[in-house]
Amino acid sequence: MSGPLQIGLLVFPRVTQLDLTGPAQVFSSLPDVTVHLIWKRIEPVPSDSVIALTPTITFADCPQLDVICVPGGYGTDELMLDEEVLAFLKAQARDAKYLTSVCTGSLVLGAAGLLKGYRAATHWTTTDALPLFGAEVSRERVCIDRNRMTGGGITAGIDFALTLVSMLRGRAAAEMIQLRMEYNPVPPFRAGSPDTGRARAGEASGVRQESHSSGGIARRFEAIIADSRRGARAEGKMVDHVGALQSWRIGLCRSVFGIILTLGPVAFAERSLAADFSGDVVRIGIINDQAGPLSDLAGPGSVVAAKMAVQDFQKVAPGLKVDIVVADHQNKPDIGAQIVRKWFDVDGVDMVADVGNSAVALAIQSIARDKNRIVIYSAVGTTEIGGKQCSRAGLMWLHDNYNLVAGSVRKLVSQGYDSWFFIASDYAFGRNMVEVSQRVLAATGAKSLGAVFHPLGNADYSSFLLQAQASKAKVVAFANAGEQLVTSMKQWNEFGMNMGPQKAVAELMFLTDVHAMGAETAKGLTTVTAWYWALNEATRAFAQRFYKLHNAMPTAPQAAVYSAVLHYLRAAAAAGTDETNAVLEKLRSMPVDDFYAPGARLRADNKLVHDFYLVEVKKPADVKVPWDYYNVVETIPAEEAYLPLSQSECPLLKTSQN
């Protein structure tokens, strides 16, 4: 991309000024960016408040934009009927890198035909309208689907803009802007969502009441119907539109505005064939760290993988509707538990996948056990999930800490590396990994000379590295991951410890970690992984498909999410229902049939049993293909990779023996 980044925000009469000025403030803080306020003419435009906004450029003079943003507001009614506006958006969309919106601006993108087949967010009062434009409703505050990024109501514009900046210029730039703006909201009331607020539209005295875009949607569809009637050539299409409008009318009657649309003939929608599935749909929730220190290894990439699995499944089972919902647990157990509880109790989610944080996983495991709902874990290290806290509906698809450390520790000890010091994350994963490593060391006769634990998201590892150096251990083992491991290893090299006598070992390292730290920093590091994209022809074929959608090769957790979602859907289809017990029976009886772990089966403690690989990062000169960072040193057979069932603390085993 040459020259300044071109970002354009649409200005129009009765725009909600905060929808526009919030993102504009964020974008204007970036260097080498030109922010345009776009309208038909250069003259002051009234907003929906006392503030008038003056465009900086017209449609005719606007350059090709890299990012176009449509804010919301009461004026979107007219915008959805304005062919000049819609034509401008369609023309810009052809080459724009991102098409974005805030609040009801997504309805304008929908009216332009730019959200068909995409997930999108909008103001909570107009969610029933999005499906009329072929969009799938998301209740996320910021919804990302490929190059479409849509924010929820009004204040979500700031969140959306910061998220986009992190994608364009990196997280550090976004965090600096957030700090400069002192964007650290602590609202005086928990009333900002219909889920938490006691006030309802139309009930609050002294608050201006106005319909938010409902009339515009109705008129947009009425215009389509009128065109069809005038043309006298699309009777079937006309009836479909009338039917769609009637369906939306039903939703509106339930909404706070009480709008009633009087229509003519109504076409009855064909009922879904999935009569034995609750709600006639299989709903899968992907929850993980979407934007924090563990987001690269799973995050949005896991969502991409899950959607690929749905797409592949529906090629052979097109009659079964599948929904994917996504949430960010922010690496906080309470937030993760709250989200999953609502998914199970309110939103009809049948299965949860990924998770990617041991502390959050332990919180979710308890809820899933109580609710008898299936959770399939990928990047969750703690052995507790498959041990003391194991559950009949909690499945381990990727690894646990025993898989990751047992083989590599034994191999290194056999080579004379018999004294170890640990630098670990201070939460369930890190502490469990150190505990498991120390048990394996003790069994081999080697020694642990100590461990230090750092907070999640720590930036300065100097004191931890100095303690490791002072221990004089032959091995310094890092029991952290994602940004934590990347920063640790960069500082290890900066302090010259890579030239010293101690050997660094990454007990958990993902492909994205190596990519982030660079081959020069990572060269020679060893780790154990359950999967690598360049293992064989089948893994490479999946990786190339994934790369086209995500612009990065898949990590092991992302491949595991694909496999878990696909196997669950096949099991549900085979069972003919989404009832947990019936699906679990099929999950256990059917072998995995994909590139990830062909032929693998679940054993009695609900771990998917498959091979692992001891890998070493190549020297930079040996990296001939982008992302091909590993040499596979050896394959660890499945029978050697897992804690023997005889040593397991999983209570399911005792139940099965009784």
Residue, then its C-alpha position, 0 to 999 in steps of 0.5 A: m500500500s503506497g502513500p498515506l492510508q486513506i480512511g473515509l467516514l460518511v457524513f449525512p443529515r441526522v448522523t449520530q455524531l458520536d458514531l462518527t467522531g469517536p472513530a474519527q478521533v481514533f483514526s486521526s491519531l495515526p501518523d501517515v493517514t488521511v481521514h476524509l469526511i465524505w458527503k455529496r456537497i461541501e456544506p455543514v450537515p446537521s447531526d442528530s444533536v446540536i452539532a453540525l459536521t462539515p464534510t472534507i470531500t465529495f463523492a466525486d472527488c473522493p480517492q479510492l479508500d483503504v477503509i470506508c466507515v458508515p456511521g449510524g443515526y436516524g438519517t440512515d432511513e433516507l440513506m438506505l433509499d439513496e441510490e447515489v449513496l449506495a452506488f458510491l459504497k458499492a464502487q468503493a467496496r470493490d478495492a477497499k481493504y476494509l468495509t466498516s460501520v458503526c451502529t445502524g450504519s451496517l443497515v446501509l451496508g446491507a442495503a447496498g448489498l455488501l453484507k450478504g453472507y457476512r456476520a454483522a453487528t448493529h444497534w440492539t433495536t435493529t438486529d431483526a433487520l439485518p437478516l433481510f439483507g442476507a446478513e447473519v446477526s452478531r451481538e458482539r460489540v465488534c464483529i469481524d468477518r473477513n474484511r467486514m468489521t461492524g460495531g454495535g451501538i454508538t459507543a462501540g465505534i471507539d472499540f471498533a476503531l481501536t480494534l481496526v488500528s490494532m489490525l492495521r498498525g499493531r496492538a502497541a499503536a492501538e494501546m497508545i491511542q487508547l491511553r492518550m484518549e484515556y478510554n477506560p470506561v466505568p459507566p455509572f450504571r449497568a444500563g448500557s445493554p438490554d441484558t443489564g439495563r432496567a430502563r426500556a425505550g419509551e419508558a424513560s421520562g425526559v428522553r427523546q424518542e425516535s425510531h432508529s432506522s425501522g421506517g427506512i428498512a420498510r421503505r427500502f423493501e417497499a421500493i423493491i416491491a414497487d419496482s417489481r410490480r412496475g416491471a411485472r416480471a418478478e412475481g415470485k421475487m416480489v412475494d419473497h420480499v413481501g414475506a421477508l418484510q412481514s417476518w421482520r414486522i413480527g420481530l418489530c412488534r416485539s421490539v420496544f418501538g411497537i411499529i406495525l407494518t401493514l402488508g399485503p399477501v404473505a409468502f410462508a417460509e419453508r420450514s427447516l428440515a432439521a426438526d430433531f435439532s433444538g431450534d432447528v439449528v446446531r449452534i457452536g460457540i467459539i470462545n478464546d482470547q480474541a485480541g490479547p496476548l494469546s490471540d495470535l495462536a488461536g483468536p480470530g484464526s480459530v473462528v476462521a477454522a471453525k467456519m471452514a469446518v462448517q463449510d466442509f460439513q455442509k457440502v455433504a449435509p446442506g440441510l442442517k443449519v449451523d450457527i457459529v457464535v464468537a466471544d472474547h473471554q479476555n483471559k478472565p475466568d469470570i468473564g468466560a464463565q458468564i459468557v458460556r453460562k448465558w450461551f447455554d441458558v439463553d442462547g441455545v449453544d449446543m457445543v463450545a470449542d477452543v477456550g485456550n486458557s487453562a484458568v478459563a477452561l476450569a471455570i467453563q468445565s464446571i458449568a458444562r458439567d452442571k448443564n450437561r453440555i459439550v466443550i471441546y478444548s484445544a490449547v488448554g494445557t492444565t492436566e486438571i481438565g483430563g485429571k481431577q476435574c475431568s467431565r464426561a462432556g469435556l473433551m481434550w482435542l489438542h494436548d495437555n502439559y504432560n504431552l508437551v513436556a514428558g517426551s522432551v524432558r526425558k530426551l534432554v535429560s538423557q543428553g546430560y541436561d539434568s538441571w532445570f530452572f523455570i520461567a512460567s506464567d502465573y496462572a493455572f497453565g504455567r503453574n501446572m506445567v512447572e508441576v508436571s515438569q518437576r514430576v518428570l524430572a524427579a522420575t528421571g533423577a534430574k533436578s529442578l533448581g527453582a521457578v519464577f512466575h510472571p503475570l499474564g501480559n508482562a512486558d519486562y522479563s529482566s528480573f526473571l531472566l537474571q534469576a534463571q541465570a544466577s541458578k546456573a541450571k543447564v536448562v532454562a525452560f519457559a512455561n508461557a506462550g504467545e506474546q509472553l514467550v515472544t517477549s521472553m525470548k527476545q529479551w533472552n537474546e538482548f541480554g546475550m544469554n543465547m551465547g551463554p552456557q544455558k539452553a533455552v527450552a520452550e515448553l509450549m511454543f506455537l508457529t505464530d510465536v516463532h513468526a513473531m520473534g523471527a527465525e534468528t531469535a528462535k533458531g535452535l529452540t525445541t518444542v513439542t507440538a501435536w500438529y504442524w502444517a507442513l507434515n504431509e500433503a493433506t496438512r499442506a492443502f488445509a494450510q493453503r486454504f486457511y492462509k487465503l482466509h487468514n493471511a497466516m499459516p494455521t497453528a496447531p490449536q486452529a487445526a484442532v478447532y477445525s477437527a473438533v467442530l467437524h467431528y462434532l457436526r458429523a457426530a450430531a448428524a449421525a445421531g440425528t439430534d443435538e442432544t448431548n448424550a446421543v452426540l457424545e456416544k457418536l463422538r466416542s464411537m466414530p474415529v476422527d477422519d481428517f488431516y489433523a489426526p486421522g483415525a484418532r479416537l477418544r479414550a476413557d478420560n476424554k482425551l483424543v489420542h494421537d501422535f506428537y512431534l518434537v520439532e526444532v526451529k530452523k536456522p534463518a538460511d534454512v527457511k526456504v518457504p514462508w512459515d516453514y520454520y520447523n524441522v521435525v526431529e522425531t515423532i512421539p507415538a501416541e502410546e508414549a505421549y500420554l499419561p498412562l490411564s493407570q496413573s490418571e486421576c480422572p473420576l470417569l475411570k472409577t465410574s467406568q470400572n464400577 
